[in-house]
């Protein structure tokens, strides 16, 4: 990939999805399979920036550093590197 770079960023989960009978459904936190090797799980996430011990939502601006597909994204749960279950105020 010429001209592309990768970086690891922080995200806040907005929704969890599980696949049943070849269709995607919103999953509850209690029923979500919290294993990294699961193939039938996805998350809707929003990018946040960590400053000290707080998190700030990254703004979507025209001509900004990040595009809409980086700030709001749906990813397979297996693509997630680490999960921090700490509740933080936004």
N, CA, C and O atoms as CSV, one atom per row, in Angstrom:
chain,resi,resn,atom,element,x,y,z
A,1,UNK,N,N,0.839,-1.183,0.000
A,1,UNK,CA,C,0.000,0.000,0.000
A,1,UNK,C,C,0.883,1.244,0.000
A,1,UNK,O,O,1.489,1.589,1.015
A,2,UNK,N,N,0.944,1.873,-1.085
A,2,UNK,CA,C,1.766,3.064,-1.196
A,2,UNK,C,C,1.038,4.280,-0.631
A,2,UNK,O,O,-0.139,4.493,-0.920
A,3,UNK,N,N,1.741,5.077,0.176
A,3,UNK,CA,C,1.173,6.311,0.703
A,3,UNK,C,C,0.219,6.133,1.870
A,3,UNK,O,O,-0.409,7.101,2.299
A,4,UNK,N,N,0.093,4.930,2.392
A,4,UNK,CA,C,-0.815,4.695,3.523
A,4,UNK,C,C,-0.004,4.381,4.764
A,4,UNK,O,O,1.092,3.825,4.685
A,5,UNK,N,N,-0.558,4.743,5.907
A,5,UNK,CA,C,0.105,4.437,7.169
A,5,UNK,C,C,-0.918,3.867,8.145
A,5,UNK,O,O,-2.124,4.053,7.984
A,6,UNK,N,N,-0.421,3.179,9.145
A,6,UNK,CA,C,-1.276,2.585,10.170
A,6,UNK,C,C,-0.942,3.185,11.512
A,6,UNK,O,O,0.206,3.532,11.787
A,7,UNK,N,N,-1.974,3.303,12.357
A,7,UNK,CA,C,-1.765,3.734,13.730
A,7,UNK,C,C,-2.814,3.053,14.607
A,7,UNK,O,O,-3.884,2.672,14.132
A,8,UNK,N,N,-2.497,2.909,15.868
A,8,UNK,CA,C,-3.424,2.320,16.834
A,8,UNK,C,C,-4.065,3.468,17.601
A,8,UNK,O,O,-3.370,4.307,18.173
A,9,UNK,N,N,-5.398,3.499,17.609
A,9,UNK,CA,C,-6.142,4.584,18.246
A,9,UNK,C,C,-7.088,4.015,19.294
A,9,UNK,O,O,-7.307,2.805,19.356
A,10,UNK,N,N,-7.644,4.898,20.117
A,10,UNK,CA,C,-8.616,4.523,21.146
A,10,UNK,C,C,-10.025,4.728,20.595
A,10,UNK,O,O,-10.297,5.704,19.896
A,11,UNK,N,N,-10.918,3.790,20.923
A,11,UNK,CA,C,-12.299,3.879,20.488
A,11,UNK,C,C,-13.232,3.574,21.649
A,11,UNK,O,O,-12.879,2.846,22.576
A,12,UNK,N,N,-14.426,4.142,21.581
A,12,UNK,CA,C,-15.482,3.860,22.544
A,12,UNK,C,C,-16.552,3.054,21.812
A,12,UNK,O,O,-16.975,3.435,20.721
A,13,UNK,N,N,-16.983,1.968,22.391
A,13,UNK,CA,C,-17.989,1.111,21.763
A,13,UNK,C,C,-19.357,1.755,21.908
A,13,UNK,O,O,-19.774,2.121,23.007
A,14,UNK,N,N,-20.053,1.888,20.775
A,14,UNK,CA,C,-21.405,2.443,20.778
A,14,UNK,C,C,-22.461,1.345,20.712
A,14,UNK,O,O,-23.530,1.472,21.310
A,15,UNK,N,N,-22.162,0.261,19.982
A,15,UNK,CA,C,-23.117,-0.841,19.856
A,15,UNK,C,C,-22.364,-2.133,19.570
A,15,UNK,O,O,-21.272,-2.122,19.003
A,16,UNK,N,N,-22.964,-3.237,19.968
A,16,UNK,CA,C,-22.411,-4.563,19.736
A,16,UNK,C,C,-23.355,-5.318,18.802
A,16,UNK,O,O,-24.575,-5.185,18.907
A,17,UNK,N,N,-22.797,-6.103,17.898
A,17,UNK,CA,C,-23.606,-6.857,16.940
A,17,UNK,C,C,-23.188,-8.318,16.946
A,17,UNK,O,O,-22.001,-8.631,17.041
A,18,UNK,N,N,-24.171,-9.218,16.845
A,18,UNK,CA,C,-23.937,-10.654,16.726
A,18,UNK,C,C,-24.693,-11.163,15.507
A,18,UNK,O,O,-25.726,-10.613,15.125
A,19,UNK,N,N,-24.163,-12.215,14.907
A,19,UNK,CA,C,-24.771,-12.777,13.706
A,19,UNK,C,C,-25.500,-14.074,14.048
A,19,UNK,O,O,-24.916,-14.993,14.623
A,20,UNK,N,N,-26.784,-14.136,13.688
A,20,UNK,CA,C,-27.611,-15.326,13.866
A,20,UNK,C,C,-28.356,-15.581,12.564
A,20,UNK,O,O,-28.944,-14.665,11.990
A,21,UNK,N,N,-28.330,-16.813,12.103
A,21,UNK,CA,C,-29.030,-17.193,10.876
A,21,UNK,C,C,-28.690,-16.267,9.706
A,21,UNK,O,O,-29.570,-15.856,8.950
A,22,UNK,N,N,-27.416,-15.949,9.570
A,22,UNK,CA,C,-26.870,-15.150,8.473
A,22,UNK,C,C,-27.381,-13.702,8.453
A,22,UNK,O,O,-27.377,-13.068,7.397
A,23,UNK,N,N,-27.818,-13.175,9.591
A,23,UNK,CA,C,-28.252,-11.780,9.708
A,23,UNK,C,C,-27.618,-11.170,10.943
A,23,UNK,O,O,-27.401,-11.857,11.941
A,24,UNK,N,N,-27.317,-9.867,10.876
A,24,UNK,CA,C,-26.694,-9.154,11.997
A,24,UNK,C,C,-27.756,-8.498,12.862
A,24,UNK,O,O,-28.679,-7.857,12.359
A,25,UNK,N,N,-27.611,-8.669,14.192
A,25,UNK,CA,C,-28.547,-8.093,15.160
A,25,UNK,C,C,-27.766,-7.357,16.246
A,25,UNK,O,O,-26.633,-7.721,16.562
A,26,UNK,N,N,-28.380,-6.319,16.812
A,26,UNK,CA,C,-27.776,-5.629,17.950
A,26,UNK,C,C,-27.799,-6.593,19.128
A,26,UNK,O,O,-28.828,-7.198,19.429
A,27,UNK,N,N,-26.659,-6.729,19.787
A,27,UNK,CA,C,-26.526,-7.669,20.905
A,27,UNK,C,C,-26.504,-6.904,22.221
A,27,UNK,O,O,-26.043,-5.764,22.281
A,28,UNK,N,N,-26.999,-7.532,23.260
A,28,UNK,CA,C,-26.905,-6.930,24.589
A,28,UNK,C,C,-25.526,-7.241,25.165
A,28,UNK,O,O,-24.871,-8.198,24.750
A,29,UNK,N,N,-25.103,-6.443,26.101
A,29,UNK,CA,C,-23.782,-6.618,26.711
A,29,UNK,C,C,-23.690,-7.966,27.417
A,29,UNK,O,O,-22.647,-8.617,27.371
A,30,UNK,N,N,-24.767,-8.391,28.067
A,30,UNK,CA,C,-24.761,-9.654,28.801
A,30,UNK,C,C,-24.622,-10.861,27.879
A,30,UNK,O,O,-24.013,-11.859,28.264
A,31,UNK,N,N,-25.176,-10.789,26.668
A,31,UNK,CA,C,-25.153,-11.925,25.743
A,31,UNK,C,C,-24.040,-11.848,24.706
A,31,UNK,O,O,-23.943,-12.723,23.845
A,32,UNK,N,N,-23.202,-10.825,24.770
A,32,UNK,CA,C,-22.147,-10.669,23.773
A,32,UNK,C,C,-21.000,-11.638,24.064
A,32,UNK,O,O,-20.575,-11.750,25.213
A,33,UNK,N,N,-20.487,-12.345,23.039
A,33,UNK,CA,C,-19.385,-13.297,23.260
A,33,UNK,C,C,-18.050,-12.559,23.408
A,33,UNK,O,O,-17.429,-12.210,22.404
A,34,UNK,N,N,-17.610,-12.322,24.616
A,34,UNK,CA,C,-16.390,-11.538,24.880
A,34,UNK,C,C,-15.146,-12.401,24.722
A,34,UNK,O,O,-14.390,-12.582,25.677
A,35,UNK,N,N,-14.929,-12.933,23.527
A,35,UNK,CA,C,-13.735,-13.715,23.216
A,35,UNK,C,C,-13.145,-13.156,21.936
A,35,UNK,O,O,-13.884,-12.797,21.019
A,36,UNK,N,N,-11.825,-13.076,21.860
A,36,UNK,CA,C,-11.186,-12.482,20.692
A,36,UNK,C,C,-11.199,-13.378,19.465
A,36,UNK,O,O,-10.958,-12.887,18.362
A,37,UNK,N,N,-11.469,-14.665,19.606
A,37,UNK,CA,C,-11.469,-15.555,18.447
A,37,UNK,C,C,-12.863,-15.741,17.847
A,37,UNK,O,O,-13.055,-16.620,17.008
A,38,UNK,N,N,-13.826,-14.940,18.257
A,38,UNK,CA,C,-15.196,-15.043,17.759
A,38,UNK,C,C,-15.281,-14.427,16.365
A,38,UNK,O,O,-14.762,-13.336,16.129
A,39,UNK,N,N,-15.937,-15.132,15.444
A,39,UNK,CA,C,-16.093,-14.636,14.073
A,39,UNK,C,C,-17.423,-13.931,13.870
A,39,UNK,O,O,-17.559,-13.129,12.946
A,40,UNK,N,N,-18.406,-14.215,14.717
A,40,UNK,CA,C,-19.759,-13.684,14.531
A,40,UNK,C,C,-20.039,-12.472,15.404
A,40,UNK,O,O,-21.154,-12.319,15.901
A,41,UNK,N,N,-19.059,-11.616,15.599
A,41,UNK,CA,C,-19.267,-10.443,16.454
A,41,UNK,C,C,-18.619,-9.215,15.824
A,41,UNK,O,O,-17.511,-9.286,15.292
A,42,UNK,N,N,-19.321,-8.094,15.893
A,42,UNK,CA,C,-18.807,-6.811,15.406
A,42,UNK,C,C,-19.163,-5.717,16.404
A,42,UNK,O,O,-20.072,-5.866,17.221
A,43,UNK,N,N,-18.427,-4.616,16.318
A,43,UNK,CA,C,-18.702,-3.468,17.175
A,43,UNK,C,C,-18.801,-2.203,16.328
A,43,UNK,O,O,-18.081,-2.044,15.343
A,44,UNK,N,N,-19.700,-1.308,16.724
A,44,UNK,CA,C,-19.754,0.041,16.176
A,44,UNK,C,C,-19.003,0.908,17.164
A,44,UNK,O,O,-19.355,0.953,18.343
A,45,UNK,N,N,-17.974,1.596,16.702
A,45,UNK,CA,C,-17.106,2.334,17.618
A,45,UNK,C,C,-16.915,3.773,17.146
A,45,UNK,O,O,-17.056,4.081,15.962
A,46,UNK,N,N,-16.587,4.655,18.111
A,46,UNK,CA,C,-16.302,6.060,17.838
A,46,UNK,C,C,-14.940,6.383,18.400
A,46,UNK,O,O,-14.624,6.013,19.531
A,47,UNK,N,N,-14.127,7.076,17.612
A,47,UNK,CA,C,-12.765,7.404,18.021
A,47,UNK,C,C,-12.759,8.430,19.152
A,47,UNK,O,O,-13.493,9.418,19.127
A,48,UNK,N,N,-11.911,8.167,20.138
A,48,UNK,CA,C,-11.698,9.100,21.239
A,48,UNK,C,C,-10.195,9.342,21.384
A,48,UNK,O,O,-9.375,8.520,20.975
A,49,UNK,N,N,-9.856,10.481,21.970
A,49,UNK,CA,C,-8.456,10.831,22.205
A,49,UNK,C,C,-8.211,10.824,23.706
A,49,UNK,O,O,-8.964,11.435,24.465
A,50,UNK,N,N,-7.170,10.141,24.131
A,50,UNK,CA,C,-6.860,10.052,25.554
A,50,UNK,C,C,-5.944,11.201,25.944
A,50,UNK,O,O,-4.880,11.389,25.354
A,51,UNK,N,N,-6.366,11.965,26.940
A,51,UNK,CA,C,-5.554,13.051,27.484
A,51,UNK,C,C,-5.473,12.826,28.987
A,51,UNK,O,O,-6.444,13.057,29.707
A,52,UNK,N,N,-4.321,12.375,29.457
A,52,UNK,CA,C,-4.171,12.031,30.871
A,52,UNK,C,C,-4.992,10.810,31.182
A,52,UNK,O,O,-4.806,9.762,30.564
A,53,UNK,N,N,-5.907,10.927,32.140
A,53,UNK,CA,C,-6.781,9.800,32.475
A,53,UNK,C,C,-8.184,9.978,31.888
A,53,UNK,O,O,-9.071,9.167,32.154
A,54,UNK,N,N,-8.390,11.028,31.094
A,54,UNK,CA,C,-9.693,11.308,30.498
A,54,UNK,C,C,-9.682,11.023,29.008
A,54,UNK,O,O,-8.628,10.962,28.374
A,55,UNK,N,N,-10.873,10.849,28.466
A,55,UNK,CA,C,-11.049,10.639,27.029
A,55,UNK,C,C,-11.918,11.757,26.470
A,55,UNK,O,O,-12.896,12.160,27.099
A,56,UNK,N,N,-11.569,12.252,25.307
A,56,UNK,CA,C,-12.355,13.259,24.609
A,56,UNK,C,C,-12.738,12.706,23.247
A,56,UNK,O,O,-11.907,12.094,22.576
A,57,UNK,N,N,-13.983,12.910,22.826
A,57,UNK,CA,C,-14.392,12.455,21.502
A,57,UNK,C,C,-13.683,13.285,20.440
A,57,UNK,O,O,-13.572,14.505,20.567
A,58,UNK,N,N,-13.207,12.627,19.403
A,58,UNK,CA,C,-12.551,13.308,18.295
A,58,UNK,C,C,-13.632,13.918,17.418
A,58,UNK,O,O,-14.594,13.242,17.052
A,59,UNK,N,N,-13.475,15.202,17.077
A,59,UNK,CA,C,-14.470,15.891,16.261
A,59,UNK,C,C,-14.281,15.550,14.790
A,59,UNK,O,O,-13.159,15.423,14.302
A,60,UNK,N,N,-15.392,15.407,14.105
A,60,UNK,CA,C,-15.375,15.203,12.664
A,60,UNK,C,C,-15.451,16.574,12.010
A,60,UNK,O,O,-16.494,17.228,12.033
A,61,UNK,N,N,-14.320,17.006,11.419
A,61,UNK,CA,C,-14.255,18.328,10.801
A,61,UNK,C,C,-13.885,18.196,9.333
A,61,UNK,O,O,-13.117,17.315,8.949
A,62,UNK,N,N,-14.444,19.086,8.518
A,62,UNK,CA,C,-14.070,19.112,7.104
A,62,UNK,C,C,-12.606,19.545,7.000
A,62,UNK,O,O,-12.216,20.577,7.547
A,63,UNK,N,N,-11.815,18.763,6.306
A,63,UNK,CA,C,-10.393,19.058,6.177
A,63,UNK,C,C,-9.589,18.689,7.414
A,63,UNK,O,O,-8.432,19.091,7.536
A,64,UNK,N,N,-10.183,17.926,8.339
A,64,UNK,CA,C,-9.493,17.539,9.565
A,64,UNK,C,C,-8.540,16.375,9.342
A,64,UNK,O,O,-8.365,15.898,8.221
A,65,UNK,N,N,-7.933,15.932,10.426
A,65,UNK,CA,C,-6.964,14.835,10.352
A,65,UNK,C,C,-7.614,13.492,10.057
A,65,UNK,O,O,-6.980,12.619,9.464
A,66,UNK,N,N,-8.870,13.312,10.460
A,66,UNK,CA,C,-9.542,12.022,10.347
A,66,UNK,C,C,-10.792,12.145,9.508
A,66,UNK,O,O,-11.493,13.155,9.570
A,67,UNK,N,N,-11.074,11.119,8.723
A,67,UNK,CA,C,-12.286,11.075,7.916
A,67,UNK,C,C,-13.409,10.375,8.650
A,67,UNK,O,O,-13.187,9.815,9.723
A,68,UNK,N,N,-14.621,10.395,8.090
A,68,UNK,CA,C,-15.767,9.769,8.744
A,68,UNK,C,C,-15.585,8.274,8.984
A,68,UNK,O,O,-16.053,7.747,9.992
A,69,UNK,N,N,-14.908,7.589,8.064
A,69,UNK,CA,C,-14.746,6.141,8.229
A,69,UNK,C,C,-13.723,5.787,9.302
A,69,UNK,O,O,-13.680,4.641,9.748
A,70,UNK,N,N,-12.896,6.748,9.729
A,70,UNK,CA,C,-11.978,6.502,10.837
A,70,UNK,C,C,-12.611,6.868,12.176
A,70,UNK,O,O,-12.348,6.205,13.179
A,71,UNK,N,N,-13.428,7.895,12.211
A,71,UNK,CA,C,-14.034,8.330,13.474
A,71,UNK,C,C,-15.171,7.391,13.883
A,71,UNK,O,O,-15.255,6.989,15.044
A,72,UNK,N,N,-16.043,7.043,12.936
A,72,UNK,CA,C,-17.111,6.077,13.183
A,72,UNK,C,C,-16.826,4.856,12.333
A,72,UNK,O,O,-16.693,4.978,11.115
A,73,UNK,N,N,-16.729,3.681,12.938
A,73,UNK,CA,C,-16.419,2.487,12.152
A,73,UNK,C,C,-17.072,1.250,12.759
A,73,UNK,O,O,-17.332,1.181,13.960
A,74,UNK,N,N,-17.325,0.281,11.890
A,74,UNK,CA,C,-17.803,-1.030,12.303
A,74,UNK,C,C,-16.659,-1.998,12.040
A,74,UNK,O,O,-16.178,-2.112,10.913
A,75,UNK,N,N,-16.230,-2.692,13.082
A,75,UNK,CA,C,-15.088,-3.600,12.982
A,75,UNK,C,C,-15.452,-4.968,13.527
A,75,UNK,O,O,-16.299,-5.097,14.411
A,76,UNK,N,N,-14.802,-5.985,12.986
A,76,UNK,CA,C,-14.924,-7.328,13.551
A,76,UNK,C,C,-14.283,-7.317,14.928
A,76,UNK,O,O,-13.281,-6.639,15.154
A,77,UNK,N,N,-14.862,-8.064,15.834
A,77,UNK,CA,C,-14.330,-8.102,17.195
A,77,UNK,C,C,-12.917,-8.689,17.220
A,77,UNK,O,O,-12.127,-8.368,18.109
A,78,UNK,N,N,-12.601,-9.537,16.260
A,78,UNK,CA,C,-11.259,-10.119,16.197
A,78,UNK,C,C,-10.193,-9.097,15.802
A,78,UNK,O,O,-9.005,-9.355,15.995
A,79,UNK,N,N,-10.591,-7.930,15.248
A,79,UNK,CA,C,-9.643,-6.869,14.881
A,79,UNK,C,C,-9.219,-6.017,16.072
A,79,UNK,O,O,-8.277,-5.231,15.961
A,80,UNK,N,N,-9.898,-6.158,17.209
A,80,UNK,CA,C,-9.611,-5.348,18.386
A,80,UNK,C,C,-8.386,-5.902,19.096
A,80,UNK,O,O,-8.284,-7.107,19.325
A,81,UNK,N,N,-7.453,-5.013,19.445
A,81,UNK,CA,C,-6.215,-5.437,20.089
A,81,UNK,C,C,-6.357,-5.599,21.592
A,81,UNK,O,O,-5.772,-6.515,22.171
A,82,UNK,N,N,-7.133,-4.713,22.244
A,82,UNK,CA,C,-7.250,-4.742,23.703
A,82,UNK,C,C,-8.576,-4.106,24.102
A,82,UNK,O,O,-9.060,-3.192,23.434
A,83,UNK,N,N,-9.158,-4.592,25.192
A,83,UNK,CA,C,-10.411,-4.046,25.706
A,83,UNK,C,C,-10.174,-3.564,27.118
A,83,UNK,O,O,-9.690,-4.313,27.966
A,84,UNK,N,N,-10.521,-2.293,27.373
A,84,UNK,CA,C,-10.442,-1.731,28.712
A,84,UNK,C,C,-11.878,-1.550,29.186
A,84,UNK,O,O,-12.628,-0.762,28.610
A,85,UNK,N,N,-12.258,-2.261,30.211
A,85,UNK,CA,C,-13.654,-2.219,30.660
A,85,UNK,C,C,-13.907,-1.131,31.698
A,85,UNK,O,O,-14.945,-1.140,32.358
A,86,UNK,N,N,-12.981,-0.202,31.849
A,86,UNK,CA,C,-13.167,0.879,32.804
A,86,UNK,C,C,-14.218,1.852,32.296
A,86,UNK,O,O,-14.183,2.265,31.137
A,87,UNK,N,N,-15.144,2.213,33.159
A,87,UNK,CA,C,-16.138,3.221,32.787
A,87,UNK,C,C,-15.531,4.595,32.964
A,87,UNK,O,O,-14.940,4.891,34.002
A,88,UNK,N,N,-15.675,5.434,31.957
A,88,UNK,CA,C,-15.120,6.784,32.020
A,88,UNK,C,C,-16.206,7.777,31.671
A,88,UNK,O,O,-17.121,7.468,30.908
A,89,UNK,N,N,-16.105,8.965,32.226
A,89,UNK,CA,C,-17.046,10.034,31.890
A,89,UNK,C,C,-16.591,10.688,30.606
A,89,UNK,O,O,-15.401,10.928,30.399
A,90,UNK,N,N,-17.545,10.971,29.754
A,90,UNK,CA,C,-17.228,11.602,28.473
A,90,UNK,C,C,-17.656,13.044,28.504
A,90,UNK,O,O,-17.479,13.762,27.519
